[in-house]
Amino acid sequence: MQDSDYKVNFGTHVNIAIGKANGLVTALNRLMPNIGEPRASIRKILGSVAHSVVLYGVEVWGDALNKQRHHNKLKKLQRRVALRVCGA
């Protein structure tokens, strides 16, 4: 393990996972227009990728979501994904 791995806790892991998913959603926002192509089914698949990034390892760090600040960050990300999927 690297030295930085010893400093990582579950809250840090939540922040890292949400940061990665936010980057993914931002990249998708640049690739996809709000209206027209791609179809809603493709948007839904791409949105599920962002959720998969966040939910990887949730069995281990899921208790960190009991803290309101982590829970709010996750809800904010889920809202961005939902808006992107519906094309709003």
C-alpha positions in Angstrom: 0.0 0.0 0.0 1.1 3.5 -0.7 1.5 6.1 2.1 -1.6 8.0 0.9 -3.7 4.8 1.3 -3.3 4.9 5.0 -4.9 8.4 5.1 -8.0 7.4 3.2 -11.2 6.9 5.3 -14.7 6.1 4.1 -15.6 9.8 4.0 -12.7 10.4 1.7 -13.7 7.5 -0.4 -17.2 8.9 -0.8 -15.7 12.2 -1.9 -13.4 10.6 -4.4 -16.1 8.4 -5.9 -18.5 11.3 -6.2 -15.7 13.4 -7.7 -15.1 10.7 -10.4 -18.8 10.5 -11.1 -19.1 14.3 -11.3 -16.3 14.3 -13.9 -18.1 11.6 -15.8 -21.4 13.5 -15.8 -19.6 16.7 -16.9 -18.0 14.8 -19.8 -21.4 13.4 -20.8 -22.9 16.9 -20.6 -20.3 18.1 -23.2 -21.0 15.2 -25.4 -24.8 15.1 -25.4 -27.1 17.9 -26.4 -30.2 18.4 -24.2 -32.6 17.7 -27.0 -32.5 15.4 -30.0 -29.8 12.6 -30.1 -29.0 10.4 -28.3 -32.2 8.6 -27.5 -33.5 8.4 -23.9 -32.5 4.8 -23.6 -28.9 5.7 -24.3 -29.0 8.5 -21.8 -30.3 6.1 -19.2 -27.4 3.7 -19.9 -24.9 6.5 -19.6 -26.5 7.7 -16.4 -26.3 4.2 -14.9 -22.5 4.3 -15.5 -22.2 7.3 -13.2 -24.3 5.5 -10.6 -22.1 2.4 -10.9 -18.9 4.6 -10.3 -20.4 5.9 -7.1 -21.9 2.7 -5.9 -18.7 0.6 -6.3 -17.8 -0.7 -2.9 -20.9 0.7 -1.2 -21.2 -2.4 0.9 -18.0 -1.4 2.7 -18.4 2.4 2.9 -22.2 2.7 3.0 -22.3 3.7 6.6 -20.5 6.9 5.7 -23.7 8.1 4.1 -25.2 8.4 7.6 -23.4 11.7 7.7 -25.6 14.4 6.2 -22.9 16.1 4.2 -22.0 12.9 2.3 -25.7 12.1 1.8 -26.3 15.6 0.3 -23.3 15.3 -2.1 -24.8 12.0 -3.3 -28.2 13.5 -3.8 -26.8 16.4 -5.7 -25.0 14.1 -8.1 -28.1 11.9 -8.5 -30.1 15.1 -9.4 -27.5 16.0 -12.1 -27.7 12.5 -13.6 -31.5 12.5 -13.5 -31.6 15.9 -15.3 -29.2 14.6 -17.9 -31.1 11.4 -18.5 -34.4 13.2 -18.9 -32.8 15.8 -21.2 -33.7 18.8 -19.1 
